[in-house]
């Protein structure tokens, strides 16, 4: 099968019972639905028990528990026989930082002499590699006799509790074997690594992490040998004709995303490549040699155009009146950034401060102390409005744009400082410094801004700014949540037909139909107001902060499915995560279970009450949300781009954020939707639209325009063989979504 662009992709989450052989069982249904490509989560060997596969331990091996290389080949051949291509998800940025990673084990054994030492992004100049794996400090464990040295299967190991860390390959002494504390202390001190209490991970690690996840270590794929070793299996699968497309995870974490993608393109030829990249505001994808993004910006655009402006204003007024919230989105985000960089990313801030110190010393331009440089780095980080800049870009237009962004960041950051001398130096070094020290600072700064934005916006501020949770979505813009049809049309006019268009993924905060329940609040704010009033009468409501209750009521509305078991448990579990992510009264590292219990009890009581009788207004909102979901589906399939379907998306998807959105799909329930209900309508519309795309492949390059039409609007696509019109209209007493195809001769005759 030659590389070609998909008509539509269907995403399967491997693991949690979904093996290669089980995926084979799904192929007939995926083909019958109308998808052209199977899109798989990572297939590589990952940490034992991984539910997602992004914690890869060996990029050179296919996960044995999924079926191994043989199982993947069976799936790929079966897909080809069914007329389906296969897209795999690759993870170049990081691997697992644990004792199941064979490359890392070799580094622990041999230190900087290991063949793999330069594969990992480790700051060897900072001293021994810190392993923050211990439940308490090393000395405490040593004093209590819980550290010992012994011979392992592959050489000597140091045991601390249940851990067995490889030691430098030298014979153990009698004192070491006997467990004498001083001998073990000296043995530990001679290693290329040092064990530490897990709390040191906050600001004491010496490796580049994925965001603040210490258990994932950055890979130096900018090095040619590392690139080749990391991608060897992927390229072998491509050469064997088993893979027809690649999805690249987290490119913004790499030292030079553009150079990486150019090297990848040269290695894979015309194989389609999509990248996980979050675009902010009017940001455009750099001119990289890829088909496009995985489509979070499209998801946000559809949500914006389906949101009602007047209704959102009414909802905003109610939210502020009830909760007392006065802040706007930019302030909430800025506060979250300031907190995250000082807490979750304190290690990254310290690394950047040290790099700035080194760059300052090398330049001779400025004499600044550690605190002044730390203050400068911190102020700049908080001001960067995107996930990252690309100051190393060869494209002059993009470089000019990013330099202007950094200059604006420096100007804003300088306003809060007593002196801006250190800040101006740091900004110059990042933008234009040509010393080796300045280049290292530039690379690391740009890597950290993406981590800071993701942790601050997606994992903190989205759980604080809770006016309408539909807009608190990956790629979303809570500060600019509504687009007119005209704005949406202008955006579509610039969109490539090669990008993926997703409405649900393994990373979305809410699945597509759950999100439309929340958009429906802006169409029927009066209905939500009645639901809100009813929630005040639920047992325990008076013991829960109003803002938390506002979040809970929305979450149950999004999650609600009549007759679905386990909703109360799912809601309570989600709430635990939401409160810890918001980190206003509790957090992950030091949870306050007493503060979490009352909101969780209220959430359960609310869900149990709905199970007995839905509150006034709920049915009205659910009915409008079903219409909006069908509109969302139709827009996704008709607009420029390649529609991507998350597993089960041909039926209702009312999941909340992970791990809820990675629950196993009830395939039997999905295969027999109840007649006359939303599930049947969504299934039928999906099949109709994908059949239309298959019958008229010219739609992939068709022109696009938006026409206003009474109380709605029309999305018109015209190609060489005809015109497709998607009409959306509210309150007309007829179907909200109408799709009509007209052959070219009929169009000309009518005109």
Order of alpha helices (4+ residues) and beta strands (2+ residues): beta-alpha-beta-beta-beta-alpha-beta-beta-alpha-beta-alpha-beta-beta-beta-alpha-alpha-beta-beta-beta-alpha-beta-alpha-beta-beta-alpha-alpha-alpha-alpha-alpha-alpha-alpha-alpha-alpha-beta-alpha-alpha-alpha-alpha-alpha-alpha-beta-alpha-alpha-beta-beta-beta-beta-alpha
